[in-house]
Amino acid sequence: MSIAQFQDRQRIGWSRTRKWMFYAGLILIGVEIQGNYWNTDILYTFNQTPQNLEIIQKCPTLRQGVYKPTIYLQTAFLQSLYGSKFDPVPYVPMTRVEVPVENGLITIDSLPVNQKFLRSDKSENPKQKTLIILHGLTGASECNYIRHTVLNANRKGFRVYCINMRGYANSRMISAQPTDYSKLDDLLAGVNYIKSQNPDAPLYMLGFSMGSLQLVKFLATYKDVIKGAVAISCPWDIYTLAQEIKKPTKFIYNMAITKNFIRNMKWNIDVYKMSGIDVDQAQKCYRTEDFDELVTKRLLGYENIQDLYKKINCVKEIEQIEVPTLFVSSMNDPVIQSSNIPKDAILNNKNLILALTKNGGHIEWLTGFKAVRWINKPAIEFLNYLDSVNNKNISHY
């Protein structure tokens, strides 16, 4: 056999190999898509009381028990990428107020009741159901995930408020002190303001990520303020989360969160400079722990950032929740491990329901060809049902 013939055979063999590799790749992709798209049952954890069984039955999305991800957004990474970069931010005509807190300000953005739910004289019902939304670490009322929820709740008759923590949503800061998530002072100030504006209205609460951790702590501490709540992608324990996100496989998410911290800092960069923070060095950070060591630790007065992380924990408070609360989490959340969900504590509290999906990423849950946010359906249905029950109970007196 000549060298030329040998080389021809090699080329033919390699061509066939590539062809079979291509077909095998298509088959593997097809199997993955089929598994993600059809293996979609929601797993529930709850104490099977008559109340909880009725909630599942009366809320159509929970009763159906299925979440199907957008067929071209099958992975958590793709959902996160689409949700953060391509999902449009809807216009929402919200009104902003500043609320003073210790050594700072928080802001509250609100959307009044949808016109079709007004009374005959076009005035709002003072007892109209009211929803308080708590944001996560990466963005507040300026973000698409919050605004989609605001619009969905508004269409279902809720008066909606978004509490933005210090420096979030392009709000001004009068000091560089950020919100200390180990405490409830800032959140309480926001809730008290909303309550003062709507003294007769039933209040409901919905939190995303860090906002849901705050929600749990608030429900456990102030038991008679909120009628019901939804906690989406709760991180449970920030110390454990901080160790997880340091892994090399999580670098892209770690960097994305850090860049959002830097963005928030830039909105009030002069205030940070006046506090003595090395803002130039802070803007070079790629890890949340580095930013927290350089900025957060100093501004909140902690000697060790790990001490702060250990204080931001809501696991012990779960058993103290006394109002109906729905937790929604995803098994493929790239930030929060589903193995850290305290299922036993949830099961032992008759007021709690956990809905765990196979897919959904972190706070995304995109579905359908147009990639709409599925998570708002079970959340708003749950709160609407609670409000209908509360109204029936009131009418009996």
N, C-alpha and C positions, 0 to 999 in steps of 0.2 A: 504494500500500500504506500502510495506516495504521500509526501508531507501535505500536499494540497488536498488530497482526498481525506486525509485524517482531519485536517482543519475544517473541511466542509461538514464532515460527520459531527464534529464538535459543535459547530454552529447550529446544525439541525437539532441535535440533542438539547442544546441550551434553549433553543427556541421553543421546543416542546415542553421543556421544564418550566419555562416562564409562563407558557399558556396554562399549564395545569396549576401552577401557583396562583395565577390570576383567577381561575375558576374556583379553586379552593378558598381563596380570599373572599370571593363573592358569596360562596356558600356560608362561610363563617359569619360574614356580615349579615346575611339573611337570617341565619339562626339567632344571632344576637338581637336583631330587630324584632323577630317574631317572639322571642322570649320576653323582651321588654314590653312589647305592645299587647301581647295576649295574657301574660302572667301578671295581671293587674289588680288582683283582689286586695282590698284594704284589710289589714289585720287590726283587730280591735282588742283593747285591754280595758276592762271596766268591771266594777262590781255590778252584777246583774240584778239591780233593783228594778221595781216596776217603773220608776221615774226614768232611769237610764234606757231601759228597753223601749219606752214610749218615745224618748228623744230620737233614738235610732230610727224608729218606725215613722215618725212624723217629719223628719228631715230627709227629703228625697235623695240627696246626694249621699248621705250617710247610709240610708236604707239600700241604695243601689250597691254601695260598697266597692266601687271600681274607680280607679284613676288610670287613664291612658295618656301617656306622654305624646307630645307632637312627634310624628313618625320620623321627622328629620332632625329631631333634637332628643336623641335617645339617652345620652349620657349626661351626668351632672355637669361636666365641663361645658358641653354645648349649651345646656340650659342656662348656666351662669353667664356664658359669653353672650348669648342672645339677649338674656334679660338685662344685662348691664350695658350692652353696646348698641343693640338694634331695636329693642322694644321701645316704641315711641312713648314720650311723656305726654299724657293728655293734658289739655288745658282745664284747669279747675279754678273758678273765680273765688278764691278763699280770701278772707279778711284776717289780718294779723294784729295781735296785741302783744305787748311786752309785759311780762309779769316779773316783778322784783323778787329775787331770792338772795340768800346771804352772799354778799360780796359778788353779786352778778345779776344776770337776767336770763330768763328763758322766754321763748316765744310760743304763742298758741295761734295756730291757723284754724279757721272755722268755715264751714259751709252750712248755710241755713237749710231749713227743711225744704225739700222739693215742692214746687208750687202745687202739684196735684194732691199733696197731703195737707194743704192749708185748710183752715176752716172756711165757712161760707163767706165770712167778711174779709177773707184773705189774710187773716192774722194767724200766727203760729199758736198751736195748742201748748200751753205752758207745761203740760204733762207729756209732751212728745218724747218718744224714746230717743236717747242721746248716746252716741258712741264716741269713746275716747280711744284714739289710736296712738300707740307707742312705737317709735321707730327702732331700727337696729343701729349697729355701729357705722355702717357704710353710707348712710344718708337718711334724710328725714322727709319732710313734706314736699321737698322739691323733686323727689325721686319717683320713678314710674310705679314701683310696687306699692307705694303709699297712695299715690293719686288714683290708681285703678281701684284700690279698696275704698277710698273716699267716694268715688263715683258710684260704685256698686252699692254701698250702704245708703247713699243719698237717694238712689232710685227706689230703694225699699223703704223709704220713709224715715230714715234716721237723720237727726241733726248731728253733724259730725265735727269733732274737734281733733286736731293733731297737736300733741305737745312736743315741741322741739327742744331738746336739751341744749345746754350752753354752747353757743358757737355753731350750731347746726342750722341747716337750711338758709345759709347766707345771712344769718342774724348777727347783729353787732354784739360785742362783748365790752363790758366796762372794766373787767379785769381778766387776766389770762387763766383764772381758775376754772378748770373744766368741771363737768358734773362728776361727782364721785358715785359710781354705780354700786358701791357697797352700802350706800345710804339711800333713804327714800325722801329726803328733804325737798329736793327740786320737784320730784313727781308729785308729792303731796301739795306743794304750792300750786302746781298746775291744776290738779283735781279740785282743790278748794276754790280756785277762781271759777272753774267751769260750774261747780255746784252753786256758787254765789249768783251766777247768771241764770241758772235753771234750777231754782230751789225745789220745784215740784216734779221735776223730770226724773224718770228712772235712768240710771247711768249704767252703761255696759262698757266693757274694755276689750281691746284687741291689741296684742303685742306681737311684734316680729323680732325674732332672734334675741338680742340683748333686751329689747323692749318686753319680750315675754318673760324673761327672768325677773325684770323689775315688777311685772304684773303679778307674778306668783308671790313675791315678797310683799307686795302691797295688799293683795287679797288676804294673806295670812295675818297681816298686821292690823289693817283697817277693815274689819269684817262686815260692817253695816253700810258701806258706801256704794259698792258695786253689786248689781243684781246678777250678773253673769259675765263670763269672759271666754276668750279664745286665745290660746298661746301657740304661736306658729314658730316651729324650729327653735324651741327653747334650748339654750346651751347648758343649762343645769349647773355646771361647775366650771368656772373660768380657769381655775388652776389646771384642771385636767385638759381643758381645751387648749390652753397655752402650750402645754407639752406636746399635744397632738399636732398643732399647726407648725411646730418647729421642724417637723420631719421634712426631709428633702422632697418627698412626693407632694407636699402641700405648699411648696415655695410660691407658686403662682398665686394662690389664694392669700397667703401671708402678705405678699407684696401688694396685692390689690387692696387689702384692708389698710395697709400702711399708707398707701398713696391717698386713700380717702381721708385718713387722719391729717396728712400734709395739706390736702386741699382745704379742709376745714380751718387749719391754722393760717393758711394764706389769706382767708377772708378777713382775719383780724391780726395780720402779721405785725402791725405796729404795736398792738397791745402785748403780744408775746415778746417783742424786742424790749419793751419797757420793763418786763418782768425779769429780764436777765437771761432768758433762754437763748442758746446759740441756734438761731433759726436756720442759719446756713448749714450747720451740721445736721440739724433735724431733717432738713429737706433731702438729705442724702441717704436717709434710712430706707431699708428695704424690708425690715422685719418689724412686726408690731412690738416685740420685746425691746428692740433697740430704741424705738421711738418712745415707748413708755419709760424706759430707763433715763432717757435724755430729757423728756418733757413731762409726762404725766406724773411720774414719781416726785419730781421736784415741786411741781405746782400744787400737788395734793399733800405734800409733807410726809411722804413715806420714805423710810430708810431703805427698804427693799421692795421692789416691785412685786416680788412673789407674795409678800404679805398682803398686798392689795388684791392680787388674784385669788388668794385663798378666802378672802372675805366676800367675794362676789360669787355667792353660792345660794341656790334656792331649794336644794334637795330636802333639807330638814323642814322647810315651810310647807311642803306639799300636803302633809297630813293635817295641817291647820286650815286649809281652804274649806269654807263653809257654803260656797255658792256654786252652782253648776258651771263647770269649766271644761272646755274641749281643748285637748292638746293634739296638734297635728305635726308629725315629723316624717322624714323620709329616710329609708335605709341607705340610700346612696348620697346622703348629704356629705359633701366633700369637706366640710368644716367640723361637723358635730357627729361623733360616732354613735350609731343607734344602740350599740352595746352599753352606752352610758345612761340610757334612759332608765329612770328608777321605776320599773314596771310594778314591782311589788308595792311600793308606796302608793302608786296610782290605783292599783287594784284594791288596796285596803281603805281607800277613801271613796265613799259612796257618791260623792259629788263630782267625780272626775271621769272623763272618757278620753282614752288615747286612741287616735287613728293613725296607723303607721302604714305608709305607702312604700312600695318597692322602689319607685323612682320619684323624681321631683326636685332633686338637687337641694340647694339651700334657699328657701323662701320663693322659689320660682314656680314649680308645678304648671308648666306650660302644656296646653292641650289643644287638639284640633289643628287643622292645616294653617290657620291664621295665628297660632301660638298665643291663645288668650290665657289668662291666669285662672286656672281651675280653682285655686285655693279659696277664692272669694265666695264661691258657691256654698260649700259646706259651712264656712265661717258665718256668713250672713244668714243662712237658713237656720243655723243653730241659735243665733241671737234673736232672730225674729220669733222663733218658737218660744224661747224663754219669755219674751215680752208678751206674747199672746197668753201664756199661762199666768204671768203676773197680773195682766189685766183682768183675767177671769177671777183670780183670787181676790182682787180689790173689789170687783163688782158684787161679791158675796156679802160684803159688809154694809 
